[in-house]
């Protein structure tokens, strides 16, 4: 096994469920800056990255529907929304 690794970029696309948990992660393969993370010799690094993000937790998102013409004071808050869609 290697004892040293040059700086290597690993890119993952995350699928987050409605509760904010990471449902799965997929390697990003269509970007030049992510190519090293997809090299066969870096498979253990990619697996470690996927294992790490599997434990991440996000705040569940929502789509806030406001009455026509009503603008929210804070776009990150659904307070005053006519309907909230998880």
N, C-alpha and C positions, 0 to 999 in steps of 0.2 A: 504493500500500500504506500501511497505517496505520503510524505511527511510535511510537504509544503504545497501550496496552491497559489498560483498567481491570482490577482483580483479577477473574479469571474462574475458576470451578470447572469442571474437566473430570473426569468420572467414567467409569472403565472397569471392565468385568468381565473378569477374566483367566482363560484356560483354560491350566492348567499340565499338562505331560505328566509321565510317571512319572520322568523324569530331572531334573525341576525346571526345565525350560525353558518359557518362555512360548510356547505353541502359537499362540494368537491372542488378540486383545483386541476387546471389543465395547463400543460406547458405551452407557452406562446412560441410559435415556430416561424411566424411570418415577418419577423423584424430582425434586421441585421444585428442590432445591439443585443439581441437575445440568443444569438447563434451558439455561443460558447456553452450556455446552459443546456443545450440540446445535444452536445457532443457525447458519444457513448462513454468516454472516459470520465465524464462528469455526472454520470447517472447517480452515484451516491449523493452528490451535492444536490441534485434536483430532488431526490427522494427526501433528503433532510429538509429542504425548503417546503415541500408539500406536507411533511409531518408537522412542521412548525406552524404553518398557516391553518392547519386543521383545528388547532386549539384557539384560533382567534375568534372573538365575539364582537359583532357590530351592533349598533343601536338599530332596531328594525326601522325600515323606511316606511313612509306613507305618502300617498298622493292626496293633497288637500284640495278640495273643490270649494271655491268661494262663490258667493252670489255674483251675478253679472255686475261688473263695475266696481266691485269691492276689492281693494288691494290690501293684502296682509301687511301689518306693521313689520313683521319679521318673517321673511320667506322660509326660514327654518322651523317655523312654529305653525301648527294648524289651529291655533286659538282663533275662534270666530268663524271657522269653516262651516259651510252648510252641510258638507259630507266629507268623511275621512275614509279613504280606501287604503287598507293595509298593503 
